Amino acid sequence: MGLVAVTNSSKECGAFTLYAVDTRGRHSELSTVTLRTACPLVDDSKAEEIADKIYNLYNGYTSGKEQQTAYNTLMEVSASMLFRVQHHYNSHYEKFGDFVWRSEDELGPRYVGM
């Protein structure tokens, strides 16, 4: 086994899955490793504000300007903030569609790989 692959398999900071890959592409058994790192603090009220803003941009016909505003807003937040935005969006507006599905529908699949 030569190459070691690392993936962040959860939404938590510092939780990773490790496995080795041999020259034939075979994977070893997975090992879960948790590193204690400082995760950026997230202002939960700000995450809720962003979720509301995104919902309002997606509500009704979404013009090109609104799409760009939503995209820019989502690109400006950290990964941990985006996770909380998704949580708030889904807890308040999921009956209108899951956050990821709505984002893909409104912004197009190329933008959702954020």
C-alpha positions as CSV (number, residue, x, y, z in Angstrom):
1,M,0.0,0.0,0.0
2,G,1.5,3.2,-1.1
3,L,-0.9,6.1,-1.4
4,V,-3.1,7.2,1.5
5,A,-6.3,8.9,0.7
6,V,-8.1,11.3,3.1
7,T,-11.7,12.4,2.8
8,N,-13.8,14.5,5.1
9,S,-16.7,12.1,5.5
10,S,-18.8,14.1,7.8
11,K,-20.1,17.6,8.2
12,E,-18.0,18.0,11.4
13,C,-14.6,19.8,11.5
14,G,-11.7,17.5,12.0
15,A,-13.5,14.2,11.2
16,F,-11.8,12.3,8.3
17,T,-11.8,8.8,6.8
18,L,-8.4,7.3,5.9
19,Y,-7.6,4.4,3.6
20,A,-4.6,3.2,1.7
21,V,-4.6,2.5,-2.1
22,D,-2.2,0.0,-3.6
23,T,-0.8,0.2,-7.2
24,R,-3.8,-1.7,-8.5
25,G,-6.3,0.7,-7.0
26,R,-7.5,-1.6,-4.2
27,H,-8.5,0.1,-1.0
28,S,-7.6,-1.0,2.5
29,E,-10.2,-1.1,5.2
30,L,-11.4,2.4,6.2
31,S,-10.1,4.0,9.4
32,T,-11.9,6.9,11.0
33,V,-9.7,9.5,12.5
34,T,-10.9,12.6,14.5
35,L,-8.6,15.5,14.9
36,R,-9.2,18.2,17.4
37,T,-9.1,21.4,15.6
38,A,-10.5,24.8,16.2
39,C,-13.6,25.1,14.0
40,P,-14.7,28.6,13.1
41,L,-17.5,29.9,15.2
42,V,-20.7,30.4,13.3
43,D,-23.1,33.3,14.1
44,D,-26.3,31.3,14.0
45,S,-28.6,34.3,13.7
46,K,-26.5,35.4,10.7
47,A,-26.9,31.9,9.2
48,E,-30.7,32.2,9.7
49,E,-30.7,35.7,8.0
50,I,-28.8,34.3,5.0
51,A,-31.3,31.4,4.8
52,D,-34.2,33.9,4.7
53,K,-32.4,36.0,2.1
54,I,-31.8,33.0,-0.1
55,Y,-35.4,31.8,0.3
56,N,-36.7,35.3,-0.7
57,L,-34.4,35.3,-3.8
58,Y,-35.6,31.9,-4.8
59,N,-39.3,32.7,-4.1
60,G,-41.2,33.2,-7.4
61,Y,-39.4,33.9,-10.7
62,T,-35.6,34.1,-10.2
63,S,-34.1,36.6,-12.5
64,G,-30.4,36.5,-13.6
65,K,-29.7,39.3,-11.1
66,E,-31.3,37.4,-8.2
67,Q,-29.4,34.2,-9.3
68,Q,-26.1,36.1,-9.2
69,T,-27.0,37.7,-5.8
70,A,-27.8,34.2,-4.3
71,Y,-24.6,32.7,-5.8
72,N,-22.4,35.6,-4.5
73,T,-24.1,35.3,-1.1
74,L,-23.4,31.6,-0.8
75,M,-19.9,31.9,-2.1
76,E,-19.0,34.5,0.6
77,V,-19.8,32.2,3.6
78,S,-17.5,29.6,5.1
79,A,-18.3,25.9,4.9
80,S,-19.4,25.7,8.5
81,M,-21.7,28.7,7.9
82,L,-23.1,27.2,4.8
83,F,-23.9,24.0,6.7
84,R,-25.9,26.1,9.2
85,V,-27.6,28.1,6.4
86,Q,-28.7,24.7,4.9
87,H,-30.0,23.6,8.3
88,H,-32.1,26.8,8.8
89,Y,-33.3,26.8,5.2
90,N,-34.5,23.2,5.5
91,S,-36.1,23.7,8.9
92,H,-38.1,26.7,7.7
93,Y,-38.7,26.2,4.0
94,E,-38.2,22.5,3.2
95,K,-41.9,22.3,2.1
96,F,-40.8,24.4,-0.9
97,G,-37.9,22.0,-1.6
98,D,-34.6,21.0,0.0
99,F,-31.9,23.6,0.1
100,V,-29.5,21.7,-2.2
101,W,-32.3,20.8,-4.7
102,R,-33.6,24.4,-4.8
103,S,-30.1,25.8,-5.2
104,E,-29.5,23.4,-8.1
105,D,-32.9,24.2,-9.6
106,E,-32.5,28.0,-9.2
107,L,-28.7,28.4,-9.9
108,G,-28.1,25.4,-12.2
109,P,-26.0,22.3,-11.4
110,R,-22.6,24.0,-12.2
111,Y,-23.1,26.4,-9.3
112,V,-24.1,23.9,-6.7
113,G,-20.7,22.3,-6.5
114,M,-19.7,25.1,-4.1
